Amino acid sequence: MTRLFFLTWLFLSLASLLSWWLDASMQGVWVGTAVLFVAFFKARMVLMVFMEVRDATPLLRWVCEAWLGIACTAVIATYWFAPFSLPG
């Protein structure tokens, strides 16, 4: 295992703990938003490091970054604007 893989794994583990802590200790709609941002950042790390998209052609990297950005925006917008997701 290379040093980059180990450090990425460590960061992903710490980010998971951060998400758990935020959800367990805080309340509010912003907490869900923060957890979603952490989840999408983790997905980006997996995509770039473990799937090695960082070394791919610029077009593939751009497509992957755009897809993650669009997906993140869509999920967070749905979370914020869907009637079922807002607290009563």
N, C-alpha and C positions, 0 to 999 in steps of 0.2 A: 504494500500500500504506500503510495507516495505521500509526501508531506502535505501537498495540496488537498488530496482526498481526505486525509485525516483531519486537517483544519476545517474543511468544508463540513465533514460529518459532525465535528464538535460544534461548529456554529449552528448547524441544523438542529442538533440536540438542544442547545441552549435556547434557540428560537422556539422550539416546542415547549420548553419549560416556561418561557416568557408568555406564550399564548395561554397555557394552562393557568398560570398565576393571574394574568389579566382577567380571565373568565371567572376564576374562583374568588377573587378578592375585590373586584370592582363591579359597578353596575352602570347601565346606560347604553344608549345606542352606539356611542362612540367606541365602546369596548369591542362590540362586534365588528365594527369597521377596522379597528386596530388589529384584531385577530385575522381578519381577511387580508389585510395588507401584509402581515407577517407570513401568512400561508402563500400568498402569491410571490413574495420575495424568496421563500423557500423553494417554490416551484422553479423560479428563475435560476437559483443556485444549482438545483439538480440538473436542469436543462443545460446550463453552461458548463458545469464541471463534470458531472458523471456521464452525461450524454455527449460531451465534448463539442458542443455547438460553438463554443468560443474559438475553436480552431477551424471551423467550417468556412465556407465562402461567405463573403459579406452579404450576399442576397439571402442565403439561408438564415444567417444570424438575424438579419433585419426582419424577415418573415416571422421567425420565432419570437423576437422581441415585440413585434406588432401584435401577434396573436395573444401573447400574455397581457399586453396593455389593454387590448380590447376586451379580453375575458375578465380582467380585473375590474375594469370600468363597468362592464355589464352586470357583474355579480354585485358590486357595491351599490350601483344605482338601483338594482332590484331590491337589495336589502333596505335601502333608505326610502324608496318611493312606493313599495308594495304595501297595501293596507294591512296585510297580515303580519308584517315585520315590525311595525311601530308599536311601542308600548301603549296600553290603553289609557 
